[in-house]
Structures are given as structure tokens and as C-alpha cells.
């Protein structure tokens, strides 16, 4: 439990990783792809944000599609219930 962030290790990794990515992105020439947190701390990124399984990815896509469909003004009531 202590190694998983109870005393702030995960928060510290996120802050320092994002700060480092920001500094690297500031030095990049225009038009280049920027650095992301997973580029800066690849070994611990999967520990902080575990990869989704195929089933979880499908559920997330379905949820996003349903939310998009509900935003339509003429959405059928069957979707809302």
C-alpha cells in the first residue's frame, strides 16, 4: 500500500513527469510531435495507468457512442431510459 502512492510517490512521479514533458515540449521546434507522460516515464506509466483490456475498451467505446447519441435533440426516448 505504501509503494502505491499512500505517501505520494505516484503523485510525485506524475508531477515531475509532466513538468519534464513540458520543458522538453517547450524546446521542440514547431510542427514536431510533443512528448507525453508515457514517453518520459515509460516503466512506471503502466503501473500508474494500467492498460485496458479489450472488453473494457469496447465498453468505453459503447459508452462514448451512447453519450454522443443522447446529445442529439431528437434522440429517441428508448436511449434515455
N, C-alpha and C positions, 0 to 999 in steps of 0.2 A: 504494500500500500504506500509506503514512503517513497519508493522509487518511481511510482506512477504519478507523482505530482502533488502529494499532500503538502510537501514543504516548498512547492513552487518550481520544481525542475522543469516541468513541461511548459509552464508559463514563461520561464526564463529562456528556454530553447526557442519558443515562438517569437518572443520579443527580439532576441538577438539575431535570429534568422531573418526576420522581416526587416530589421534595421540594416543588416548586411546586404540583403537583396536590394533595399532602397538605395544604399550607397553605390552598389555596383550598377544599378539601373541609371543612376544619375550620371555616371561616367560613360555610358554607352552612346555611340553615335545615333543620330536619328534614323529611324527605319529598321533598326535591329530589334529582334525579339528580346523582351525583358526577362530577367531572372525571376524565378518563383521560389517559394519557400522549399519546395521539394528539390530544387536544384542546389540549394545551399546546404540543407541538412538531409541528404537522401537516406542515410542509415537510420535516422530516428523518425523520419516523416511517416513511414508506415506504422510505427508504434503510436504516434500521436493521432493519426487519421487512418484507421485500418481500412484496407481496400474493401469495396463492396462485393458481395457475391453476385452471381448472375441473376439470382432470384430477387435480391434487393435492388439491383439496377432496373429490372423490369417493373418492380413495384413503384420505384421512384419515377420512372417514365410515365407509367399509367396515372400516377397521382398528379404529375405536372400536366398531362393531357386533360385530365378531368377538370383541373383548376382553370385551364385555358378555355375549355368548353363552357364552363359556368360563367365566365366573364362576358359572354355574348348576351346582348339584351334579349334576344329571342330564344334563349336556351329552353329546351323542353323541361317541364316540371319533373319528369322522371329522373333527370340527372340531379335535381336538387334534393330529392328525398331519399 
